[in-house]
Every structure is written in C-alpha cells, then in structure tokens.
Amino acid sequence: MARPKADFPPAVAIRALADSQGRLALRVTPGARVEGLELGEGKLLVKVRTKPEDGKANAAVLELLAAALGLATSRLRMLRGATGRDKLVQILD
C-alpha cells in the first residue's frame, strides 16, 4: 500500500518561524503513523514514520523539511538535538 503524501504548510510560513540567522526550532515525533509538518507555537512540529535508530529519524526529518522548503538536504544543518525530540536546524541560503 502506498503511503499518502505528507501535507506541508507553505514554505513562507515555515521560514517565518526561523530567526534572523535562519535557525528553526523543531519538535519531532519519530515513529508516527503519518508523516507531516505543522506550525506550532514558535516551532515546527515534525512527524516522521522512521524510528529513532542510528540517526535515521534525523535524516528523515531533514529530508521532509527540505522537501517542504523546496531545498536540497545539503542546505539544512542540524545544530542541536541530534538525540532528543527538540532540535535546532539552520537553513543555509
């Protein structure tokens, strides 16, 4: 069964959550039933199906965020939170 395509908020709305240095706060839910992005209070809520094993969930988070922003994953850098649910990602322009 094909999994449904994730719904994304507009890229402009996602970028509006970033600070002046392009840093974006994320709250991640790994192992979710459905992948998606939601705008939260000052942070982006990210749900990925991938389980948090060997950095696979972090890679899935960056891929999902890059797709929502229309960027390559190389344009994103995880600054903080590699082992936690709260992460800080920088958008490199």
N, CA, C and O of each residue as an XYZ file, in Angstrom:
372
protein
N       0.839     -1.185      0.000
C       0.000      0.000      0.000
C       0.882      1.245      0.000
O       1.791      1.371      0.820
N       0.612      2.145     -0.907
C       1.393      3.377     -0.986
C       1.029      4.281      0.184
O      -0.137      4.411      0.557
N       2.047      4.895      0.745
C       1.737      5.795      1.850
C       1.351      7.158      1.295
O       1.882      7.585      0.270
N       0.428      7.843      1.965
C      -0.038      9.134      1.451
C       1.066     10.185      1.519
O       1.937     10.143      2.389
N       1.008     11.116      0.590
C       1.984     12.197      0.563
C       1.734     13.117      1.755
O       0.591     13.427      2.088
N       2.803     13.539      2.376
C       2.682     14.398      3.554
C       2.162     15.774      3.161
O       2.485     16.293      2.093
N       1.357     16.354      4.037
C       0.884     17.721      3.839
C       1.880     18.679      4.475
O       2.330     18.469      5.601
N       2.218     19.733      3.741
C       3.163     20.708      4.252
C       2.497     22.077      4.347
O       1.690     22.436      3.490
N       2.833     22.846      5.389
C       2.430     24.256      5.386
C       3.237     24.974      4.303
O       4.254     24.446      3.855
N       2.811     26.153      3.878
C       3.579     26.879      2.857
C       5.021     27.148      3.329
O       5.262     27.402      4.509
N       5.959     27.087      2.395
C       7.368     27.311      2.725
C       7.569     28.674      3.388
O       8.412     28.817      4.274
N       6.797     29.671      2.961
C       6.901     31.016      3.538
C       6.541     30.982      5.022
O       7.184     31.648      5.833
N       5.521     30.212      5.375
C       5.099     30.110      6.774
C       6.153     29.384      7.606
O       6.384     29.740      8.761
N       6.793     28.368      7.026
C       7.853     27.652      7.738
C       9.037     28.587      7.971
O       9.580     28.649      9.074
N       9.432     29.314      6.924
C      10.566     30.237      7.044
C      10.275     31.362      8.040
O      11.197     31.891      8.660
N       9.006     31.728      8.197
C       8.634     32.794      9.135
C       8.929     32.395     10.586
O       9.097     33.261     11.445
N       8.992     31.086     10.861
C       9.319     30.617     12.212
C      10.814     30.697     12.514
O      11.217     30.662     13.677
N      11.632     30.805     11.474
C      13.091     30.852     11.661
C      13.511     32.230     12.174
O      12.861     33.238     11.900
N      14.621     32.246     12.931
C      15.130     33.526     13.421
C      15.956     34.210     12.331
O      16.026     33.725     11.202
N      16.577     35.331     12.673
C      17.308     36.118     11.672
C      18.528     35.384     11.104
O      18.994     35.719     10.015
N      19.051     34.378     11.834
C      20.174     33.586     11.324
C      19.697     32.344     10.570
O      20.513     31.501     10.194
N      18.403     32.223     10.348
C      17.870     31.069      9.625
C      17.740     29.826     10.477
O      17.623     28.722      9.945
N      17.759     29.987     11.810
C      17.627     28.837     12.707
C      16.157     28.574     12.994
O      15.382     29.482     13.291
N      15.804     27.303     12.895
C      14.420     26.882     13.035
C      14.319     25.830     14.134
O      15.012     24.813     14.100
N      13.447     26.086     15.107
C      13.242     25.134     16.199
C      12.220     24.085     15.756
O      11.184     24.413     15.178
N      12.533     22.820     16.038
C      11.661     21.712     15.666
C      11.300     20.900     16.901
O      12.090     20.792     17.839
N      10.106     20.336     16.891
C       9.700     19.333     17.881
C       9.336     18.104     17.060
O       8.389     18.133     16.275
N      10.091     17.020     17.243
C       9.971     15.854     16.370
C       9.256     14.705     17.069
O       9.493     14.427     18.245
N       8.382     14.047     16.325
C       7.740     12.815     16.773
C       8.180     11.702     15.828
O       7.650     11.579     14.724
N       9.156     10.883     16.260
C       9.564      9.758     15.415
C       8.590      8.595     15.571
O       7.891      8.497     16.579
N       8.545      7.722     14.582
C       7.671      6.556     14.654
C       6.198      6.903     14.549
O       5.351      6.144     15.020
N       5.875      8.043     13.936
C       4.480      8.465     13.790
C       3.784      7.631     12.713
O       4.436      7.077     11.827
N       2.474      7.549     12.796
C       1.708      6.817     11.772
C       1.712      7.554     10.437
O       1.745      6.939      9.371
N       1.676      8.883     10.516
C       1.599      9.704      9.306
C       2.698     10.759      9.361
O       2.907     11.393     10.395
N       3.398     10.944      8.248
C       4.419     11.989      8.191
C       3.768     13.323      7.897
O       2.776     13.399      7.172
N       4.331     14.369      8.463
C       3.797     15.693      8.177
C       4.491     16.772      8.976
O       5.288     16.497      9.873
N       4.171     18.008      8.631
C       4.691     19.191      9.298
C       3.504     20.040      9.729
O       2.534     20.188      8.986
N       3.585     20.595     10.934
C       2.551     21.501     11.429
C       3.228     22.699     12.064
O       4.298     22.581     12.660
N       2.594     23.849     11.931
C       3.115     25.044     12.573
C       2.680     25.027     14.029
O       1.494     24.879     14.325
N       3.637     25.177     14.937
C       3.337     25.201     16.363
C       3.659     26.564     16.945
O       3.947     27.508     16.209
N       3.612     26.666     18.259
C       3.933     27.910     18.950
C       5.435     28.170     18.886
O       6.187     27.677     19.727
N       5.869     28.933     17.904
C       7.277     29.284     17.785
C       8.174     28.166     17.301
O       9.390     28.343     17.220
N       7.594     27.007     16.974
C       8.408     25.909     16.453
C       7.602     25.107     15.465
O       6.375     25.195     15.417
N       8.309     24.326     14.679
C       7.687     23.478     13.678
C       7.547     22.075     14.249
O       8.520     21.505     14.744
N       6.356     21.519     14.183
C       6.111     20.170     14.670
C       6.294     19.213     13.496
O       5.616     19.335     12.476
N       7.207     18.268     13.645
C       7.573     17.353     12.563
C       7.252     15.927     12.979
O       7.665     15.477     14.048
N       6.512     15.217     12.131
C       6.210     13.809     12.383
C       6.810     12.979     11.262
O       6.552     13.218     10.082
N       7.618     11.997     11.651
C       8.220     11.092     10.672
C       7.904      9.655     11.056
O       7.788      9.331     12.237
N       7.769      8.809     10.067
C       7.465      7.391     10.309
C       8.676      6.623     10.807
O       8.536      5.609     11.491
N       9.857      7.101     10.468
C      11.098      6.418     10.800
C      11.318      6.351     12.313
O      11.064      7.319     13.030
N      11.785      5.215     12.779
C      12.116      5.042     14.197
C      13.482      5.687     14.483
O      14.330      5.755     13.594
N      13.693      6.156     15.711
C      14.963      6.821     16.033
C      16.107      5.820     16.255
O      16.506      5.565     17.392
N      16.622      5.267     15.172
C      17.732      4.311     15.227
C      18.867      4.788     14.342
O      18.663      5.065     13.160
N      20.059      4.885     14.904
C      21.273      5.219     14.143
C      21.138      6.497     13.308
O      21.695      6.577     12.213
N      20.417      7.480     13.803
C      20.283      8.747     13.086
C      19.336      8.716     11.904
O      19.244      9.694     11.162
N      18.626      7.606     11.711
C      17.718      7.507     10.562
C      16.557      8.491     10.673
O      16.139      9.070      9.669
N      16.037      8.685     11.872
C      14.931      9.636     12.051
C      15.404     11.061     11.775
O      14.670     11.853     11.184
N      16.625     11.393     12.199
C      17.150     12.733     11.919
C      17.269     12.968     10.419
O      16.932     14.045      9.927
N      17.746     11.963      9.694
C      17.855     12.081      8.236
C      16.472     12.266      7.621
O      16.308     13.061      6.695
N      15.471     11.533      8.131
C      14.101     11.647      7.615
C      13.533     13.035      7.894
O      12.818     13.593      7.062
N      13.850     13.594      9.065
C      13.391     14.945      9.416
C      13.959     15.958      8.426
O      13.233     16.810      7.913
N      15.258     15.860      8.162
C      15.896     16.806      7.237
C      15.350     16.652      5.815
O      15.166     17.645      5.111
N      15.094     15.420      5.396
C      14.534     15.189      4.060
C      13.133     15.790      3.940
O      12.807     16.425      2.937
N      12.314     15.587      4.963
C      10.947     16.106      4.955
C      10.953     17.632      4.953
O      10.208     18.263      4.202
N      11.791     18.214      5.791
C      11.882     19.671      5.866
C      12.400     20.255      4.551
O      11.896     21.273      4.076
N      13.406     19.608      3.971
C      13.952     20.075      2.693
C      12.885     20.029      1.601
O      12.779     20.951      0.791
N      12.095     18.955      1.582
C      11.025     18.843      0.585
C       9.993     19.954      0.767
O       9.514     20.526     -0.211
N       9.654     20.255      2.010
C       8.657     21.297      2.285
C       9.161     22.676      1.882
O       8.384     23.530      1.453
N      10.470     22.887      2.022
C      11.057     24.192      1.692
C      11.516     24.276      0.238
O      11.881     25.350     -0.238
N      11.498     23.153     -0.461
C      11.960     23.148     -1.851
C      13.469     23.298     -1.950
O      13.978     23.904     -2.892
N      14.187     22.741     -0.970
C      15.642     22.826     -0.930
C      16.255     21.441     -0.982
O      15.573     20.437     -0.778
N      17.561     21.396     -1.259
C      18.310     20.149     -1.124
C      18.607     19.949      0.355
O      18.742     20.921      1.097
N      18.711     18.695      0.788
C      19.003     18.443      2.204
C      20.355     19.026      2.611
O      20.579     19.295      3.792
N      21.249     19.224      1.662
C      22.560     19.806      1.972
C      22.441     21.273      2.398
O      23.394     21.835      2.939
N      21.281     21.899      2.159
C      21.057     23.296      2.549
C      20.537     23.405      3.982
O      20.239     24.500      4.459
N      20.429     22.260      4.666
C      19.982     22.237      6.058
C      21.079     21.648      6.923
O      21.761     20.706      6.520
N      21.246     22.207      8.115
C      22.260     21.684      9.040
C      21.651     21.588     10.429
O      21.081     22.554     10.937
N      21.774     20.410     11.043
C      21.264     20.236     12.394
C      22.299     20.794     13.373
O      23.434     20.323     13.432
N      21.889     21.797     14.130
C      22.799     22.447     15.069
C      22.741     21.807     16.453
O      23.755     21.699     17.143
N      21.539     21.383     16.850
C      21.361     20.873     18.203
C      20.228     19.866     18.232
O      19.289     19.957     17.441
N      20.312     18.902     19.144
C      19.209     17.990     19.371
C      19.263     16.683     18.621
O      18.222     16.064     18.401
N      20.436     16.241     18.220
C      20.551     15.006     17.444
C      19.970     13.797     18.177
O      19.507     12.852     17.539
N      19.990     13.820     19.517
C      19.488     12.664     20.262
C      18.191     12.959     21.013
O      17.719     12.114     21.774
N      17.613     14.132     20.817
C      16.378     14.485     21.516
C      15.262     14.828     20.558
O      15.457     14.857     19.343
N      14.094     15.088     21.109
C      12.940     15.443     20.278
C      12.946     16.903     19.868
O      12.393     17.263     18.829
N      13.576     17.754     20.691
C      13.684     19.184     20.358
C      14.986     19.410     19.610
O      16.066     19.097     20.111
N      14.874     19.955     18.410
C      16.039     20.121     17.545
C      16.123     21.566     17.069
O      15.129     22.292     17.061
N      17.313     21.963     16.678
C      17.530     23.275     16.082
C      18.235     23.041     14.749
O      19.319     22.460     14.695
N      17.603     23.502     13.687
C      18.128     23.313     12.331
C      18.368     24.664     11.711
O      17.560     25.579     11.870
N      19.482     24.797     11.001
C      19.773     26.040     10.298
C      19.513     25.865      8.816
O      19.922     24.876      8.208
N      18.819     26.855      8.240
C      18.561     26.881      6.800
C      19.686     27.703      6.168
O      19.823     28.894      6.446
N      20.478     27.068      5.326
C      21.613     27.739      4.674
C      21.151     28.261      3.324
O      20.723     27.494      2.462
N      21.242     29.560      3.154
C      20.829     30.144      1.856
C      22.020     30.645      1.079
O      21.863     31.163     -0.026
